[in-house]
């Protein structure tokens, strides 16, 4: 199935290039672009394995690698993956659909590894999935986490994926611990919050 992101790019082939340039402009203007990476880094021991799911041009995964983690990034957009490879060659970047992570297991589950200590999925990635694949994506996240790993997912609440449905889907995928915030600096989440940052785990 075609993801909503791929549909946008099909209508506007320059969309990905403008997306890359937007963040580069923000960086040049001094914007703080590392909030997501700071949060994930604070949860981890140095040298942890991290999956950047929907990695785009590598903004988050590249920063987590700089902080000493072993990162793999996956994105459905080959233009964004190429940008990530160019700017962060020390990281493993892969082209693929998050609904079919098992197809990338030669990269995601190399021999001797125990799954990812964290999966980060930021930048409204969940709202650009192919319709009807939310559950498959969350199942894939669960299957690729280490036993004590956590998935950290952020998206806007007015973009077509209702947070309450997300909570149900996360529980259905086997996540038993769901912590809810409204920002990447962990401000409280309320039902009318316009953004959700969820920290998902499988412990009590």
C-alpha positions in Angstrom: 0.0 0.0 0.0 1.1 3.6 -0.7 1.8 5.6 2.4 0.3 9.1 2.8 3.9 10.5 2.6 4.5 8.7 -0.8 1.2 10.1 -2.0 2.3 13.7 -1.1 5.6 13.2 -2.9 3.8 11.7 -6.0 1.8 14.9 -6.2 4.8 17.2 -5.5 8.2 15.6 -6.5 10.1 18.5 -4.9 8.4 18.0 -1.5 11.2 15.9 0.0 13.9 18.4 -1.1 12.0 21.3 0.5 11.6 19.2 3.7 15.3 18.7 3.9 16.0 22.4 3.2 13.4 23.5 5.9 15.3 21.8 8.7 18.7 23.0 7.3 17.4 26.6 7.4 16.1 26.1 10.9 19.5 24.7 11.9 21.4 27.7 10.4 19.0 30.1 12.2 19.9 28.5 15.5 16.8 26.5 16.2 17.0 23.7 18.8 16.5 20.6 16.8 17.6 18.0 19.3 14.7 17.8 21.8 13.7 14.3 20.7 17.2 13.0 20.8 17.8 14.5 24.3 14.7 12.7 25.6 15.6 9.3 24.1 19.3 9.7 25.2 18.2 10.3 28.8 16.5 6.9 28.8 19.5 4.9 27.7 22.8 3.7 28.7 25.7 4.7 26.5 26.1 2.5 23.5 22.5 1.4 23.3 20.8 0.2 20.1 18.3 2.6 18.7 15.9 2.4 15.7 15.0 5.8 14.2 11.7 4.8 12.6 10.7 7.3 9.9 14.2 8.8 10.1 13.8 11.4 7.4 17.2 13.0 6.6 18.7 11.7 9.9 18.3 14.6 12.2 17.4 12.5 15.3 19.3 9.4 14.5 22.4 11.3 13.6 22.4 13.2 16.9 21.8 9.9 18.9 24.8 8.4 17.1 26.9 11.5 18.0 25.9 10.9 21.7 27.4 7.4 21.5 24.5 5.1 20.5 24.4 2.5 17.7 21.6 3.7 15.4 19.7 2.2 12.5 17.3 4.5 10.6 14.5 3.5 8.3 12.4 5.6 6.0 10.0 5.1 3.1 11.4 8.1 1.1 14.6 7.3 -0.8 15.5 11.0 -1.1 15.4 11.5 2.6 17.4 8.3 3.2 20.1 9.5 0.7 20.3 12.8 2.6 20.8 10.9 5.9 23.5 8.8 4.4 25.3 11.9 3.1 25.1 13.8 6.3 25.6 11.0 8.8 27.7 8.2 7.1 28.5 6.6 10.4 24.9 5.5 10.8 23.1 2.6 9.0 20.2 3.9 7.0 17.7 1.7 5.2 14.9 2.3 2.7 11.7 0.6 3.7 8.1 0.8 4.9 7.6 0.7 8.7 4.6 -1.6 8.2 7.0 -4.3 6.9 10.0 -4.1 9.2 10.4 -7.8 9.0 11.7 -7.4 5.4 14.6 -5.5 6.8 15.6 -8.0 9.5 19.0 -8.6 7.9 19.8 -5.0 8.9 17.6 -4.7 12.0 18.3 -8.0 13.6 22.0 -8.9 13.0 23.3 -12.1 14.6 24.0 -11.7 18.3 21.7 -8.7 18.9 18.8 -8.7 21.3 16.5 -6.1 19.7 16.5 -2.4 20.0 16.8 -0.7 23.4 14.7 2.2 22.1 12.6 3.0 19.0 12.0 6.6 18.3 9.2 7.6 15.9 8.9 11.4 15.7 8.0 14.1 13.2 4.3 13.0 12.7 5.5 9.8 11.0 2.5 7.9 12.4 0.1 10.2 10.6 1.8 9.6 7.2 1.5 5.8 7.2 -0.6 3.9 4.7 -4.3 3.8 5.9 -5.0 0.8 8.0 -1.4 0.0 8.9 -1.1 1.6 12.3 -1.5 -1.8 14.0 1.1 -3.5 11.8 3.6 -0.7 12.5 3.1 -0.9 16.3 3.3 -4.7 16.1 6.6 -4.3 14.3 7.9 -1.9 16.9 7.0 -4.4 19.6 8.7 -7.3 17.8 11.9 -5.4 17.3 12.3 -4.1 20.9 14.6 -5.7 23.5 12.7 -7.2 26.4 13.1 -3.9 28.5 13.1 -1.6 25.5 10.8 1.4 25.0 9.2 3.0 22.0 8.9 6.8 22.0 6.3 8.1 19.5 5.3 11.7 18.8 2.6 13.1 16.5 0.1 15.9 16.3 -3.4 15.0 17.5 -5.3 16.8 14.7 -3.7 14.9 11.8 -6.0 12.0 11.3 -4.9 9.5 13.9 -6.9 10.0 17.1 -4.7 9.6 20.2 -7.4 7.5 21.9 -7.3 5.1 19.0 -3.5 5.1 19.2 -3.7 4.1 22.9 -6.0 1.2 22.0 -3.8 0.1 19.1 -0.7 0.2 21.3 -2.4 -2.0 23.9 -3.5 -4.4 21.2 0.1 -4.6 20.0 1.2 -5.8 23.4 2.4 -2.6 25.0 1.4 -2.7 28.7 2.9 0.6 29.8 1.8 3.8 28.1 3.1 7.1 29.5 1.6 10.2 27.9 3.1 13.7 27.5 2.2 16.7 25.3 5.8 17.8 24.4 9.3 16.3 24.0 10.2 18.0 27.3 7.5 16.0 29.0 4.8 18.5 29.8 1.6 16.7 30.9 -0.8 15.3 28.3 -4.5 16.2 28.4 -7.3 15.0 26.1 -7.3 18.4 24.4 -3.5 18.6 23.9 -2.6 19.2 20.3 0.4 16.9 20.4 1.2 13.5 21.9 4.5 12.1 23.0 3.9 8.5 24.1 6.5 6.3 25.8 5.6 2.7 25.3 6.9 -0.3 27.2 6.0 -3.9 28.0 6.6 -3.9 31.8 4.2 -3.2 34.6 
